[in-house]
Amino acid sequence: MKKFLLGLKNFLFKTTKRTIFTVIVIIIAIIVALNLPSGQKIATYQTTKVTKGTLVTSVTESGSVLVANRLAVTTQASGTVKDVVVKDGDQVAAGQTIADLTLDNSGQQRQTQTYAAYLGAQSALANAQAQLYTLQENMFNAWQTYLDLSTNATYQNSDGTPNTLNRTLPQFITTQDAWLAAEAAYKNQQIVIAQDQASESNALTSYQASSATITAPSGGTITDLVIAPGMQITSAATSTTSTSQTTIASIKSSGTPVISVSLSEVDAAKVKEGQKATITFDALPNQTFTGKVIGINTTGSVTSGVTTYPATIVLDVPNDQILPNMSATANIITGVLSNVLLVPSAAVQTIGNVSTVNVVNNGVVTPTTVQIGASSDTETQVVSGLAEGQIVAIGYSTSTSTTSSNTSSPFSRNIFGGGAARGGAVRVGGGG
Protein backbone atom coordinates (compact mmCIF):
# COMPACT_ATOMS: atom_id res chain seq x y z
CA MET A 1 0.00 0.00 0.00
CA LYS A 2 2.84 2.38 0.91
CA LYS A 3 4.53 1.71 -2.39
CA PHE A 4 1.17 2.37 -4.20
CA LEU A 5 0.66 5.71 -2.43
CA LEU A 6 4.24 6.83 -3.27
CA GLY A 7 3.65 5.93 -6.90
CA LEU A 8 0.32 7.85 -6.97
CA LYS A 9 2.00 10.88 -5.41
CA ASN A 10 4.80 10.85 -7.98
CA PHE A 11 2.20 10.53 -10.76
CA LEU A 12 -0.02 13.43 -9.56
CA PHE A 13 2.77 15.84 -8.73
CA LYS A 14 5.37 14.79 -11.28
CA THR A 15 4.95 17.98 -13.32
CA THR A 16 3.74 21.52 -12.57
CA LYS A 17 0.57 21.07 -14.70
CA ARG A 18 -0.37 17.84 -12.95
CA THR A 19 0.20 19.51 -9.58
CA ILE A 20 -2.15 22.46 -10.49
CA PHE A 21 -4.86 20.09 -11.80
CA THR A 22 -4.66 17.91 -8.70
CA VAL A 23 -5.05 20.95 -6.38
CA ILE A 24 -8.10 22.16 -8.34
CA VAL A 25 -9.78 18.74 -8.07
CA ILE A 26 -9.12 18.64 -4.33
CA ILE A 27 -10.63 22.15 -3.86
CA ILE A 28 -13.77 21.18 -5.80
CA ALA A 29 -14.15 18.02 -3.71
CA ILE A 30 -13.89 20.06 -0.49
CA ILE A 31 -16.54 22.56 -1.69
CA VAL A 32 -18.92 19.74 -2.63
CA ALA A 33 -18.36 18.05 0.75
CA LEU A 34 -19.05 21.28 2.63
CA ASN A 35 -22.32 21.93 0.76
CA LEU A 36 -23.62 18.37 0.91
CA PRO A 37 -25.69 17.83 4.15
CA SER A 38 -25.81 14.47 5.80
CA GLY A 39 -29.66 14.47 5.59
CA GLN A 40 -31.60 16.69 3.14
CA LYS A 41 -35.15 17.78 3.99
CA ILE A 42 -37.76 17.15 1.31
CA ALA A 43 -41.09 19.05 1.46
CA THR A 44 -44.05 17.29 -0.18
CA TYR A 45 -47.32 18.89 -1.25
CA GLN A 46 -50.39 17.14 -2.60
CA THR A 47 -51.87 19.40 -5.27
CA THR A 48 -55.32 20.06 -6.67
CA LYS A 49 -57.04 22.55 -8.96
CA VAL A 50 -59.26 25.47 -7.98
CA THR A 51 -62.75 24.52 -9.19
CA LYS A 52 -66.21 26.02 -9.47
CA GLY A 53 -69.09 24.19 -7.85
CA THR A 54 -71.82 24.14 -5.23
CA LEU A 55 -70.96 24.57 -1.55
CA VAL A 56 -73.34 23.11 1.03
CA THR A 57 -72.87 24.42 4.57
CA SER A 58 -74.33 22.63 7.56
CA VAL A 59 -74.18 22.14 11.32
CA THR A 60 -74.21 18.79 13.08
CA GLU A 61 -76.04 18.39 16.39
CA SER A 62 -77.04 15.51 18.66
CA GLY A 63 -80.37 14.83 20.35
CA SER A 64 -83.06 12.20 20.82
CA VAL A 65 -86.49 11.17 19.61
CA LEU A 66 -89.36 13.03 21.29
CA VAL A 67 -92.34 11.49 19.52
CA ALA A 68 -92.31 8.32 17.45
CA ASN A 69 -96.02 8.02 16.48
CA ARG A 70 -96.59 5.78 19.51
CA LEU A 71 -98.87 6.51 22.46
CA ALA A 72 -98.60 4.53 25.68
CA VAL A 73 -101.68 2.74 27.09
CA THR A 74 -101.43 3.07 30.87
CA THR A 75 -103.46 2.32 33.98
CA GLN A 76 -103.38 3.39 37.63
CA ALA A 77 -105.58 0.46 38.67
CA SER A 78 -104.31 -2.50 40.68
CA GLY A 79 -105.60 -6.03 40.60
CA THR A 80 -105.67 -9.15 38.43
CA VAL A 81 -106.09 -9.14 34.65
CA LYS A 82 -109.43 -10.83 33.96
CA ASP A 83 -109.58 -10.56 30.19
CA VAL A 84 -107.55 -9.08 27.30
CA VAL A 85 -109.80 -8.39 24.32
CA VAL A 86 -107.14 -7.26 21.79
CA LYS A 87 -103.81 -8.54 20.48
CA ASP A 88 -100.79 -6.98 18.80
CA GLY A 89 -101.65 -5.71 15.33
CA ASP A 90 -105.35 -5.06 16.06
CA GLN A 91 -106.86 -1.75 14.97
CA VAL A 92 -108.67 0.08 17.81
CA ALA A 93 -110.70 3.27 18.11
CA ALA A 94 -110.43 5.85 20.89
CA GLY A 95 -112.28 4.59 23.97
CA GLN A 96 -112.34 0.96 22.84
CA THR A 97 -111.80 -1.63 25.59
CA ILE A 98 -108.30 -3.12 25.79
CA ALA A 99 -108.60 -5.27 28.92
CA ASP A 100 -110.71 -5.84 32.07
CA LEU A 101 -109.34 -6.21 35.59
CA THR A 102 -110.59 -7.60 38.87
CA LEU A 103 -109.63 -4.84 41.28
CA ASP A 104 -108.00 -5.58 44.63
CA ASN A 105 -108.92 -3.62 47.77
CA SER A 106 -106.48 -0.83 47.00
CA GLY A 107 -107.74 -0.63 43.44
CA GLN A 108 -111.38 -0.50 44.52
CA GLN A 109 -110.66 2.28 47.01
CA ARG A 110 -108.82 4.34 44.40
CA GLN A 111 -111.63 3.86 41.88
CA THR A 112 -114.24 4.97 44.44
CA GLN A 113 -112.24 8.07 45.30
CA THR A 114 -111.70 9.11 41.70
CA TYR A 115 -115.35 8.47 40.85
CA ALA A 116 -116.48 10.67 43.74
CA ALA A 117 -114.10 13.40 42.57
CA TYR A 118 -115.52 13.11 39.07
CA LEU A 119 -119.11 13.45 40.32
CA GLY A 120 -118.08 16.49 42.37
CA ALA A 121 -116.51 18.10 39.31
CA GLN A 122 -119.66 17.44 37.31
CA SER A 123 -121.82 19.07 40.00
CA ALA A 124 -119.54 22.13 40.15
CA LEU A 125 -119.74 22.52 36.40
CA ALA A 126 -123.53 22.27 36.40
CA ASN A 127 -123.82 24.90 39.15
CA ALA A 128 -121.48 27.24 37.30
CA GLN A 129 -123.54 26.92 34.12
CA ALA A 130 -126.76 27.62 36.04
CA GLN A 131 -125.16 30.67 37.62
CA LEU A 132 -124.21 31.89 34.17
CA TYR A 133 -127.87 32.11 33.18
CA THR A 134 -128.67 34.20 36.27
CA LEU A 135 -125.77 36.54 35.62
CA GLN A 136 -126.79 36.88 31.98
CA GLU A 137 -130.29 37.91 33.06
CA ASN A 138 -128.86 40.46 35.50
CA MET A 139 -126.65 41.87 32.79
CA PHE A 140 -129.55 42.29 30.32
CA ASN A 141 -131.75 43.95 33.00
CA ALA A 142 -128.96 46.34 33.98
CA TRP A 143 -128.33 47.14 30.34
CA GLN A 144 -132.02 47.89 29.73
CA THR A 145 -132.18 50.20 32.76
CA TYR A 146 -129.07 52.02 31.58
CA LEU A 147 -130.42 52.28 28.02
CA ASP A 148 -133.76 53.73 29.17
CA LEU A 149 -132.03 56.28 31.39
CA SER A 150 -129.43 57.34 28.85
CA THR A 151 -132.02 57.99 26.12
CA ASN A 152 -134.42 60.18 28.10
CA ALA A 153 -134.45 63.94 27.69
CA THR A 154 -132.32 64.53 30.77
CA TYR A 155 -129.29 62.61 29.52
CA GLN A 156 -129.70 62.85 25.73
CA ASN A 157 -130.07 65.99 23.60
CA SER A 158 -132.86 66.41 21.06
CA ASP A 159 -130.48 65.65 18.20
CA GLY A 160 -129.59 62.25 19.78
CA THR A 161 -126.16 63.25 21.10
CA PRO A 162 -125.24 62.57 24.75
CA ASN A 163 -125.81 65.32 27.29
CA THR A 164 -122.33 65.14 28.72
CA LEU A 165 -123.02 67.61 31.51
CA ASN A 166 -125.99 65.73 32.97
CA ARG A 167 -124.26 62.41 32.53
CA THR A 168 -121.95 63.36 35.38
CA LEU A 169 -124.88 63.23 37.78
CA PRO A 170 -124.87 60.41 40.40
CA GLN A 171 -128.04 58.75 39.07
CA PHE A 172 -126.54 58.25 35.64
CA ILE A 173 -123.12 57.12 36.92
CA THR A 174 -124.53 54.52 39.34
CA THR A 175 -126.86 53.12 36.69
CA GLN A 176 -124.00 52.85 34.22
CA ASP A 177 -121.75 51.22 36.84
CA ALA A 178 -124.46 48.67 37.66
CA TRP A 179 -124.60 47.63 34.01
CA LEU A 180 -120.80 47.42 33.68
CA ALA A 181 -120.54 45.37 36.87
CA ALA A 182 -123.23 42.95 35.67
CA GLU A 183 -121.43 42.56 32.34
CA ALA A 184 -118.07 41.89 34.09
CA ALA A 185 -119.69 39.29 36.38
CA TYR A 186 -121.16 37.50 33.35
CA LYS A 187 -117.82 37.40 31.54
CA ASN A 188 -116.00 36.23 34.68
CA GLN A 189 -118.50 33.38 35.05
CA GLN A 190 -117.56 32.18 31.57
CA ILE A 191 -113.97 31.82 32.83
CA VAL A 192 -115.23 29.93 35.88
CA ILE A 193 -117.10 27.51 33.60
CA ALA A 194 -113.94 26.93 31.51
CA GLN A 195 -112.03 26.09 34.70
CA ASP A 196 -114.78 23.72 35.89
CA GLN A 197 -114.80 22.02 32.50
CA ALA A 198 -111.05 21.43 32.77
CA SER A 199 -111.49 20.08 36.30
CA GLU A 200 -114.24 17.73 35.15
CA SER A 201 -112.07 16.48 32.26
CA ASN A 202 -109.15 15.89 34.62
CA ALA A 203 -111.39 14.07 37.10
CA LEU A 204 -112.78 11.88 34.33
CA THR A 205 -109.25 11.01 33.18
CA SER A 206 -108.25 10.04 36.72
CA TYR A 207 -111.39 7.92 37.08
CA GLN A 208 -110.76 6.16 33.76
CA ALA A 209 -107.11 5.56 34.73
CA SER A 210 -108.17 3.80 37.93
CA SER A 211 -111.12 1.97 36.36
CA ALA A 212 -111.32 -1.81 36.11
CA THR A 213 -111.76 -1.36 32.34
CA ILE A 214 -108.68 -0.21 30.42
CA THR A 215 -109.52 1.67 27.21
CA ALA A 216 -107.56 3.00 24.23
CA PRO A 217 -106.62 6.70 24.62
CA SER A 218 -106.64 7.15 20.83
CA GLY A 219 -107.17 5.26 17.60
CA GLY A 220 -104.41 3.24 15.97
CA THR A 221 -102.70 -0.14 15.93
CA ILE A 222 -102.07 -2.09 19.14
CA THR A 223 -98.43 -2.99 19.70
CA ASP A 224 -96.11 -3.91 22.61
CA LEU A 225 -98.93 -5.62 24.55
CA VAL A 226 -97.41 -6.92 27.80
CA ILE A 227 -100.35 -8.29 29.82
CA ALA A 228 -102.22 -11.60 29.87
CA PRO A 229 -105.13 -13.04 31.88
CA GLY A 230 -104.15 -13.89 35.45
CA MET A 231 -101.33 -11.37 35.55
CA GLN A 232 -101.07 -9.08 38.60
CA ILE A 233 -100.95 -5.31 38.11
CA THR A 234 -99.89 -3.11 41.00
CA SER A 235 -99.66 0.64 41.50
CA ALA A 236 -98.65 2.88 44.36
CA ALA A 237 -99.19 6.48 45.44
CA THR A 238 -96.20 8.61 44.48
CA SER A 239 -97.59 11.64 46.37
CA THR A 240 -100.79 12.77 48.01
CA THR A 241 -102.21 13.74 44.63
CA SER A 242 -100.78 11.26 42.13
CA THR A 243 -100.38 7.52 41.61
CA SER A 244 -97.83 5.56 39.59
CA GLN A 245 -98.89 4.30 36.17
CA THR A 246 -98.35 0.89 34.60
CA THR A 247 -97.83 0.74 30.84
CA ILE A 248 -99.58 -2.26 29.31
CA ALA A 249 -99.33 -1.54 25.56
CA SER A 250 -98.69 1.07 22.90
CA ILE A 251 -100.86 2.43 20.13
CA LYS A 252 -99.08 3.14 16.87
CA SER A 253 -100.49 5.96 14.75
CA SER A 254 -99.65 7.32 11.31
CA GLY A 255 -97.70 10.33 12.57
CA THR A 256 -94.06 10.99 11.71
CA PRO A 257 -91.26 10.91 14.32
CA VAL A 258 -90.09 14.15 15.91
CA ILE A 259 -86.61 14.66 17.35
CA SER A 260 -85.07 17.39 19.48
CA VAL A 261 -81.44 18.51 19.18
CA SER A 262 -79.45 21.03 21.22
CA LEU A 263 -77.86 23.91 19.30
CA SER A 264 -74.78 25.73 20.53
CA GLU A 265 -74.81 29.54 20.73
CA VAL A 266 -72.87 29.80 17.44
CA ASP A 267 -75.03 27.29 15.56
CA ALA A 268 -78.33 28.70 16.88
CA ALA A 269 -77.75 31.87 14.85
CA LYS A 270 -77.40 29.80 11.65
CA VAL A 271 -80.40 27.48 12.01
CA LYS A 272 -83.81 28.67 10.76
CA GLU A 273 -87.29 27.19 10.63
CA GLY A 274 -87.88 25.21 7.42
CA GLN A 275 -84.24 24.20 6.83
CA LYS A 276 -83.69 20.65 5.62
CA ALA A 277 -81.81 18.06 7.65
CA THR A 278 -80.48 14.53 7.39
CA ILE A 279 -80.83 12.37 10.50
CA THR A 280 -79.05 9.21 11.62
CA PHE A 281 -79.67 7.02 14.65
CA ASP A 282 -77.14 5.01 16.65
CA ALA A 283 -79.59 2.11 16.79
CA LEU A 284 -80.14 2.10 13.01
CA PRO A 285 -76.69 1.99 11.36
CA ASN A 286 -76.34 2.46 7.60
CA GLN A 287 -79.70 4.26 7.42
CA THR A 288 -80.20 7.99 6.82
CA PHE A 289 -83.51 9.84 7.13
CA THR A 290 -84.58 13.30 5.98
CA GLY A 291 -86.61 15.96 7.75
CA LYS A 292 -86.92 19.69 8.37
CA VAL A 293 -86.64 22.13 11.26
CA ILE A 294 -90.09 23.16 12.53
CA GLY A 295 -89.08 25.36 15.45
CA ILE A 296 -86.31 26.65 17.73
CA ASN A 297 -86.59 27.57 21.40
CA THR A 298 -84.69 30.86 21.31
CA THR A 299 -84.96 31.29 25.10
CA GLY A 300 -82.45 28.49 25.57
CA SER A 301 -81.23 26.86 28.75
CA VAL A 302 -78.00 27.08 30.73
CA THR A 303 -76.33 23.96 32.14
CA SER A 304 -72.95 24.23 33.91
CA GLY A 305 -72.42 27.62 32.31
CA VAL A 306 -73.09 26.35 28.76
CA THR A 307 -76.08 27.74 26.86
CA THR A 308 -77.96 25.55 24.40
CA TYR A 309 -81.08 26.10 22.29
CA PRO A 310 -83.41 23.15 21.61
CA ALA A 311 -84.52 22.75 17.98
CA THR A 312 -87.34 20.47 16.86
CA ILE A 313 -87.04 18.45 13.65
CA VAL A 314 -89.85 16.42 12.10
CA LEU A 315 -88.99 13.54 9.76
CA ASP A 316 -90.44 13.51 6.26
CA VAL A 317 -91.86 9.98 6.45
CA PRO A 318 -92.90 7.64 9.28
CA ASN A 319 -90.75 4.65 10.21
CA ASP A 320 -91.69 1.87 12.62
CA GLN A 321 -88.05 1.27 13.56
CA ILE A 322 -87.69 4.68 15.17
CA LEU A 323 -88.64 4.44 18.85
CA PRO A 324 -89.05 7.10 21.58
CA ASN A 325 -85.85 8.35 23.26
CA MET A 326 -83.51 6.89 20.61
CA SER A 327 -80.25 8.84 20.25
CA ALA A 328 -80.13 10.86 17.03
CA THR A 329 -77.62 13.00 15.11
CA ALA A 330 -78.95 15.70 12.79
CA ASN A 331 -77.00 17.37 9.99
CA ILE A 332 -78.91 20.63 9.36
CA ILE A 333 -78.27 22.31 5.99
CA THR A 334 -77.81 26.02 6.70
CA GLY A 335 -76.91 27.26 3.22
CA VAL A 336 -76.30 26.35 -0.44
CA LEU A 337 -73.99 28.47 -2.65
CA SER A 338 -73.91 27.71 -6.37
CA ASN A 339 -71.19 28.39 -8.97
CA VAL A 340 -68.53 29.55 -6.50
CA LEU A 341 -64.74 29.03 -6.46
CA LEU A 342 -63.80 26.15 -4.16
CA VAL A 343 -60.60 24.76 -2.68
CA PRO A 344 -60.11 22.04 -0.08
CA SER A 345 -60.27 23.52 3.41
CA ALA A 346 -56.88 21.91 4.11
CA ALA A 347 -55.34 24.22 1.46
CA VAL A 348 -56.22 27.37 3.44
CA GLN A 349 -54.01 28.68 6.25
CA THR A 350 -55.54 31.48 8.34
CA ILE A 351 -53.65 33.57 10.88
CA GLY A 352 -55.75 36.28 12.47
CA ASN A 353 -57.81 37.84 9.68
CA VAL A 354 -55.37 36.91 6.90
CA SER A 355 -55.86 33.73 4.84
CA THR A 356 -53.30 32.33 2.39
CA VAL A 357 -53.16 29.50 -0.13
CA ASN A 358 -49.96 27.97 -1.59
CA VAL A 359 -50.19 28.35 -5.37
CA VAL A 360 -48.03 26.00 -7.48
CA ASN A 361 -46.76 27.30 -10.85
CA ASN A 362 -44.09 25.40 -12.82
CA GLY A 363 -42.93 23.70 -9.66
CA VAL A 364 -42.61 26.96 -7.73
CA VAL A 365 -44.80 27.25 -4.61
CA THR A 366 -45.96 30.81 -3.83
CA PRO A 367 -48.05 31.74 -0.75
CA THR A 368 -50.97 33.86 -2.02
CA THR A 369 -53.33 35.98 0.09
CA VAL A 370 -57.01 35.21 -0.54
CA GLN A 371 -60.41 36.33 0.72
CA ILE A 372 -62.50 33.39 1.86
CA GLY A 373 -66.24 33.03 2.37
CA ALA A 374 -68.36 30.18 3.66
CA SER A 375 -66.94 26.74 4.33
CA SER A 376 -68.06 23.18 4.94
CA ASP A 377 -66.20 20.35 6.65
CA THR A 378 -64.15 19.71 3.48
CA GLU A 379 -64.33 22.77 1.19
CA THR A 380 -63.91 26.54 1.46
CA GLN A 381 -65.25 29.28 -0.81
CA VAL A 382 -62.64 31.63 -2.27
CA VAL A 383 -64.12 35.10 -2.88
CA SER A 384 -60.99 36.65 -4.40
CA GLY A 385 -57.28 35.98 -4.91
CA LEU A 386 -57.52 32.83 -7.07
CA ALA A 387 -58.84 31.85 -10.48
CA GLU A 388 -60.49 28.66 -11.67
CA GLY A 389 -57.96 26.07 -12.84
CA GLN A 390 -55.01 27.28 -10.75
CA ILE A 391 -52.99 24.60 -8.96
CA VAL A 392 -52.88 24.85 -5.18
CA ALA A 393 -50.93 22.80 -2.66
CA ILE A 394 -52.44 20.86 0.21
CA GLY A 395 -51.25 18.29 2.71
CA TYR A 396 -47.79 19.79 3.38
CA SER A 397 -45.28 17.36 4.95
CA THR A 398 -41.48 17.03 5.31
CA SER A 399 -39.11 14.06 5.23
CA THR A 400 -35.32 13.53 5.37
CA SER A 401 -33.35 11.72 2.62
CA THR A 402 -29.66 10.79 2.48
CA THR A 403 -29.59 9.35 -1.05
CA SER A 404 -27.47 11.09 -3.64
CA SER A 405 -30.42 11.30 -6.04
CA ASN A 406 -32.07 13.86 -3.77
CA THR A 407 -28.99 16.05 -3.51
CA SER A 408 -28.56 19.10 -5.75
CA SER A 409 -25.21 20.30 -7.02
CA PRO A 410 -24.03 23.46 -5.26
CA PHE A 411 -23.42 24.93 -8.70
CA SER A 412 -26.95 24.29 -10.04
CA ARG A 413 -29.39 24.33 -7.07
CA ASN A 414 -33.15 24.74 -7.62
CA ILE A 415 -34.54 25.26 -4.13
CA PHE A 416 -38.08 24.40 -5.30
CA GLY A 417 -37.13 21.21 -7.07
CA GLY A 418 -38.34 20.41 -10.55
CA GLY A 419 -41.32 19.03 -12.42
CA ALA A 420 -44.75 20.43 -13.19
CA ALA A 421 -47.67 20.29 -10.71
CA ARG A 422 -50.50 18.26 -12.22
CA GLY A 423 -52.70 17.29 -9.33
CA GLY A 424 -50.08 14.99 -7.85
CA ALA A 425 -47.20 15.58 -5.42
CA VAL A 426 -44.56 18.29 -5.71
CA ARG A 427 -41.27 17.70 -3.87
CA VAL A 428 -39.58 20.87 -2.66
CA GLY A 429 -35.96 20.31 -1.58
CA GLY A 430 -33.83 22.53 0.60
CA GLY A 431 -30.56 22.31 2.50
CA GLY A 432 -30.91 21.15 6.05
Secondary structure, DSSP 8 states (H G I E B T S, - for coil): -HHHHHHHHHHHTSSHHHHHHHHHHHHHHHHHHHH--SSEEEEEEEEEE-EEEEEEEEEEEEEEEEE-SEEEEEE---EEEEEE---TT-EE-TT-EEEEEEE-HHHHHHHHHHHHHHHHHHHHHHHHHHHHHHHHHHHHHHHHHHHHHHTSTTTB-TTS-B-TTGGGSHHHHHHHHHHHHHHHHHHHHHHHHHHHHHHHHHHHHHHHHTSSEEE-SSSEEEE-----TT-EE---BSSSS-B--EEEEEEE-S---EEEEEE-HHHHTT--TT-EEEEEETTEEEEEEEEEEEEE-TT-EEETTEEEEEEEEEESS--TT--TT-EEEEEEEEEEEEEEEEEEGGGEEEETTEEEEEEEETTEEEEEEEEEEEE-SSEEEEEES--TT-EEEEEEEEEEE-SGGG---TTS--TT-SS--SSSEEEEEE--
